[in-house]
Amino acid sequence: MKKVNERPSERSIYIWNITGSIANALLSVVALMIVTRILDDRQADIFSIAWTISQLMATVGTFQIRMYQATDVTGVFRFRQYLIYRMITIGIMMISSYAYVMIRGYSGEKAVVVLLMCIFRAVDSLADVYEGWFQQKERLDLSGKALTYRIVVAVLGFGVVLFTTRNLILSGAVLVVVYVVCFFVYDIRYHYGVEAFRETAKKDKAGLSWVVKMTIEGFPLFINAFLMMSIMNAPKMVLDVAIEQGSLAQGLQTVFNIIFMPASFLNLAYIVFRPLITKMAIVWNIGKAKEFLKILMKIMISLFGIGILLLIGSVLLGIPILSIVYAVDLKDYKMELLIIIVGGCMYTFAAVLDNALVVIRKQYILILAYVFTYIYIKFAAEMMTGRWGILGASLSYASAMAVFLIITAVMFAFHFYKASKKLKVLGEEESGKAL
């Protein structure tokens, strides 16, 4: 462990952060690709909806504390507290997952696969609290390594077992087991092997009052993330009901999930800028509002340029590449793909402003944007998907992201102006005292 104790270069940190981010983004892509090439339409639809539900339940497991933890540069909470809290939320996540399966009326293979995917997400949520700690300590290289190794080994295991047995339940169980093993081999080992991660033993102040405080800090982020995942999943859930009722053909859930994959590509590019979020928190905490804004604008301009390239590439090569990768004929869904990508770009821009509001500790007001968008998508998904199928599902998603971006941008501009003005007044007062 001597090597991991050594301070890595900035280049190494960036490379491993990018590698881990890419591996995480490709997990859904590769897993669905394996399933569509090996199993039939019915089983592919089961896997697609199970994956979708597990992503929703993961918001309960993480409680979206990761961003707060990574920007907790003043040490408001200790790692032990973050870990205990995560165990509690994961417990709630698994109870919620079982309840969701019962409410939806799933049974047999579908119920088991959904629960297995939720357990897989639970393990990932536990690993996330360790990787958030690595990030807080500016060791994103270790976060990237743990994430990359875990995903690569798990996908290999999942693919080999599925190819050999054609059994989705057994393959899902292998995915869970491999994730557990890799969590101990990498995250736990790094945590105890790096001296900088160790905390001095001390009692928690005021008993368990920190639990209440962490809940208050994280609740707006959790509600926002849960609502956003519900917003993204709304068209998929409408499709699921329609397929079960027989009004839409088997396999359309898988088709929509395939063309929905590129929606996250720009968000993947944003993850590359993750170290800048911590730097934004540092400059904000020392009162440098202009420096904070410069970093934010650098991220936004870079992402806009990448978004344009992504859209051009999708027009030229999107459908052919997706058709080859998934072995599914998608030539009739080019318009739907482009609509989804535009929606994904708008979501990423809104997410940047969302994170900026977290840094200036105004996350509680974000719930308004999520609530309004959630209300919109509930009506839009039912109406548009019911009328136009996959095209309607794509339009409901993209229009919802437009609503979300507009509301978030207005709120950020207003609260940044107020907060930076307050910082300026405080700075002038401090200068006056010094004189």
Secondary structure, DSSP 4 states (H G I P E B T S, - for coil): -HHHHSPPPHHHHHHHHHHHHHHHHHHHHHHHHHHHHHS-HHHHHHHHHHHHHHHHHHHHHHTT-HHHHHT-TT-SS-HHHHHHHHHHHHHHHHHHHHHHHHHHT--HHHHHHHHHHHHHHHHHHHHHHHHHHHHHTT-HHHHHHHHHHHHHHHHHHHHHHHHHH--HHHHHHHHHHHHHHHIIIIIIHHHHH-GGG-----PPTTTTHHHHHHHHHHHHHHHHHHHHHHHHHHHHHHHHHHHHHTSS-TTHHHHHHHHHGGGGHHHHHHHHTHHHHHHHHHHHHTT-HHHHHHHHHHHHHHHHHHHHHHHHHIIIIIHHHHHHHHT---GGGHHHHHHHHHHHHHHHHHHHHHHHHHHTT-GGGGHHHHHHHHHHHHHHHHHHHHHHTHHHHHHHHHHHHHHHHHHHHHHHHHHHHHHHHHHHHHHHHHHHHH-
